[in-house]
């Protein structure tokens, strides 16, 4: 096969890190820019983000949230009002110190996250329990001054959504925190075909300023874990720091309970590292911006006519389909669909057509099948898209299960992390010193305390003291 | 009527500037933030922007454009490569000078517009005529350090889209410049119900770095003109400055021809100032995020049941409808729909219902009509939405025509601008000194040279010399 594009991709089993950047480059998802640590999201990459946005945005609106837009810049005094947040973010913000040819009297930071701005807005716009809840979301980019960057995974600027809500009662706010976690989790399962794991972060790993943080964790093909979404419960911390006061039902001043939650274009990194292979990108059909590529071989009129007939039928059913009738060779076009992760490719050649046959190829397994030209193409494609979606989930789940270990002994823990990394279930006493000890094992960190009663032992894997918390540990991106 | 909300709005004929900010505040479109010169886009305001985005985005994609995302920050040396652009924008940019607790070696400016970044990306990603054209668009926010700010009209940060394209030939690039201008113009006519005027900017008023600039101009209710969208032809200026070279069909190095085009959330300001009135916002149905408000009066079960029945029918036809069953008074709810610019309000009361009657009210004229409860509500609403859309356009057109003058004499020119401002058609010799002279008349500027053969005289209105250019002049926001 004339497969120049695929040859530019190293095998993921040989050099996973290089394989990852090869995929990003060859599949034209993103490219480097002259702004250090920031990338250009190219059409293929941005289209995936748009698909993610449209699905999530619908879910947010269905659950009563409205989109808003807060300023990009935060005055320093505003940022400093909540001390934990400042400590967490101050080292990694960028400061604007000059504007309109003048030195500014007060520095402005580019938002690393917008709790401060939302809190300030709530403080000035909420006065009575009748104004509650406020259920807001914002789609924007944020900036964090990372030292080491990698496209989608860790970039100085990244695209995300941040939900910010305030509520009358603790119970309502806690329910919101969990509701949004579940929306993320469903999105991972149903659309991204990623068998994510949800749970609570430990005190050490929670968001700066939160009372607690829920997380969506996903396991990559190479056994490394990726924190892929978070949902935070703030209690009244921010509402007290920013003076968000309102008259409650007893006509007394009270502070509302607050949440925030977010996912970012890091999810594109997860898609790559969970599903893709040495031939390029593999996208779950439900998130693929283009679902079917039709490749006419040669410029025979009958061939082109059938290609257009199929395209029309598929498009009229809402299945994004395109015909590649460029002047490149068939081999090049086939490889292009593989590199770009188009879930289904239909090949139509003159000789096969004369025999009443076309070829349909699924991207995930690269399996080819012949179909009669008079087949019900819409039905065939729909069935195959579903199969691909489900099979991709199942394969990712099997991989996760293969790489999930239950461990009660520190030597075994170290052996796994060093030799066949994955997720490790082990007991923890709750002492942060024990958690710190585990970090010494090759950048391993607690991923989460899952929502389960499961116990794999009654002793902490580090100190041997009584332990009733099951923790999932893993190497972190 | 219990109309507290409307009473907070001053009459537009008494104090137009205050009326405008009253509308922004009372209709909850935007509110002030603690970041000087930047506003918070509240749910009502952001929903209008989302509607604009979804319509325009579809048009851009139908004409072959892909969305991408470029970095927010531009290194100083990159900005400085095109001298006219730098001169135009340098005085109004914000500079990041510190990041991650360190002083940066090179300042980074927050993008005021992204020609530089797109040009740099094109330079590194285009090598052959086969890579052309590149038809890109970006939705983002940009920052310009304005001294005087007003919500939507002039804000330090604003939301916009910027299209950037490169082409093999001059003819293709010029056609693109015009195509996008026409898309904007159609959008103004068909969706915003604004009878915009298109034309070319004079040399003085064109975009810094462009060979020429087309503009979409709109006349506000008070006779002031608003530049509402622009489409620029760059020729090879940027491609030479940024070294965008490619091998052409003759296998020789050549520079592509470039365009850029943009509209911003300033269009929300135009919507307000063209259509709204002393009762609040008036939105053309095609751009209104919510089209129908149903107000049940009291909590009678039959009333509520009919309200839900109507809502279901309208929603199933894709007409965004909501029921206001909050515990506020009917008068308050009525006023709220007026303030927020909901095109149609349906009032259902127990007494009327017993007589088989409901009331339907159109926002633009505030005209009430009674309907039988068994009416075909979907048909009625659709007809009325169309009527409102068309009538709003016609009213805006009449207003524009009333405020458009043809002038051949400088005294009359000054009299009009000072006493009954609007758009003035007058001849111009092409000398920028004459253009400057006109600026002395109360901030009047050339709006555009419209695409017309019309001549209203054969002499320049300023110097009296021979003139063959018809210019539209007006006071500028």
Boltz contact constraints between the chains, C-beta under 6 A:
constraints:
  - contact:
      token1: [A, 33]
      token2: [B, 71]
      max_distance: 6.0
  - contact:
      token1: [A, 34]
      token2: [B, 75]
      max_distance: 6.0
  - contact:
      token1: [A, 34]
      token2: [B, 78]
      max_distance: 6.0
  - contact:
      token1: [A, 34]
      token2: [B, 120]
      max_distance: 6.0
  - contact:
      token1: [A, 35]
      token2: [B, 71]
      max_distance: 6.0
  - contact:
      token1: [A, 35]
      token2: [B, 73]
      max_distance: 6.0
  - contact:
      token1: [A, 38]
      token2: [B, 71]
      max_distance: 6.0
  - contact:
      token1: [A, 40]
      token2: [B, 70]
      max_distance: 6.0
  - contact:
      token1: [A, 40]
      token2: [B, 121]
      max_distance: 6.0
  - contact:
      token1: [A, 41]
      token2: [B, 68]
      max_distance: 6.0
  - contact:
      token1: [A, 41]
      token2: [B, 69]
      max_distance: 6.0
  - contact:
      token1: [A, 42]
      token2: [B, 68]
      max_distance: 6.0
  - contact:
      token1: [A, 43]
      token2: [B, 66]
      max_distance: 6.0
  - contact:
      token1: [A, 43]
      token2: [B, 68]
      max_distance: 6.0
  - contact:
      token1: [A, 46]
      token2: [B, 67]
      max_distance: 6.0
  - contact:
      token1: [A, 46]
      token2: [B, 68]
      max_distance: 6.0
  - contact:
      token1: [A, 46]
      token2: [B, 69]
      max_distance: 6.0
  - contact:
      token1: [A, 66]
      token2: [B, 43]
      max_distance: 6.0
  - contact:
      token1: [A, 67]
      token2: [B, 46]
      max_distance: 6.0
  - contact:
      token1: [A, 68]
      token2: [B, 41]
      max_distance: 6.0
  - contact:
      token1: [A, 68]
      token2: [B, 42]
      max_distance: 6.0
  - contact:
      token1: [A, 68]
      token2: [B, 43]
      max_distance: 6.0
  - contact:
      token1: [A, 68]
      token2: [B, 46]
      max_distance: 6.0
  - contact:
      token1: [A, 69]
      token2: [B, 41]
      max_distance: 6.0
  - contact:
      token1: [A, 69]
      token2: [B, 46]
      max_distance: 6.0
  - contact:
      token1: [A, 70]
      token2: [B, 40]
      max_distance: 6.0
  - contact:
      token1: [A, 71]
      token2: [B, 33]
      max_distance: 6.0
  - contact:
      token1: [A, 71]
      token2: [B, 35]
      max_distance: 6.0
  - contact:
      token1: [A, 71]
      token2: [B, 38]
      max_distance: 6.0
  - contact:
      token1: [A, 71]
      token2: [B, 157]
      max_distance: 6.0
  - contact:
      token1: [A, 72]
      token2: [B, 157]
      max_distance: 6.0
  - contact:
      token1: [A, 73]
      token2: [B, 35]
      max_distance: 6.0
  - contact:
      token1: [A, 75]
      token2: [B, 34]
      max_distance: 6.0
  - contact:
      token1: [A, 78]
      token2: [B, 34]
      max_distance: 6.0
  - contact:
      token1: [A, 91]
      token2: [B, 101]
      max_distance: 6.0
  - contact:
      token1: [A, 92]
      token2: [B, 100]
      max_distance: 6.0
  - contact:
      token1: [A, 94]
      token2: [B, 96]
      max_distance: 6.0
  - contact:
      token1: [A, 94]
      token2: [B, 99]
      max_distance: 6.0
  - contact:
      token1: [A, 95]
      token2: [B, 98]
      max_distance: 6.0
  - contact:
      token1: [A, 96]
      token2: [B, 94]
      max_distance: 6.0
  - contact:
      token1: [A, 96]
      token2: [B, 96]
      max_distance: 6.0
  - contact:
      token1: [A, 97]
      token2: [B, 97]
      max_distance: 6.0
  - contact:
      token1: [A, 98]
      token2: [B, 95]
      max_distance: 6.0
  - contact:
      token1: [A, 99]
      token2: [B, 94]
      max_distance: 6.0
  - contact:
      token1: [A, 99]
      token2: [B, 145]
      max_distance: 6.0
  - contact:
      token1: [A, 100]
      token2: [B, 92]
      max_distance: 6.0
  - contact:
      token1: [A, 100]
      token2: [B, 145]
      max_distance: 6.0
  - contact:
      token1: [A, 101]
      token2: [B, 91]
      max_distance: 6.0
  - contact:
      token1: [A, 120]
      token2: [B, 34]
      max_distance: 6.0
  - contact:
      token1: [A, 121]
      token2: [B, 40]
      max_distance: 6.0
  - contact:
      token1: [A, 145]
      token2: [B, 99]
      max_distance: 6.0
  - contact:
      token1: [A, 145]
      token2: [B, 100]
      max_distance: 6.0
  - contact:
      token1: [A, 157]
      token2: [B, 71]
      max_distance: 6.0
  - contact:
      token1: [A, 157]
      token2: [B, 72]
      max_distance: 6.0
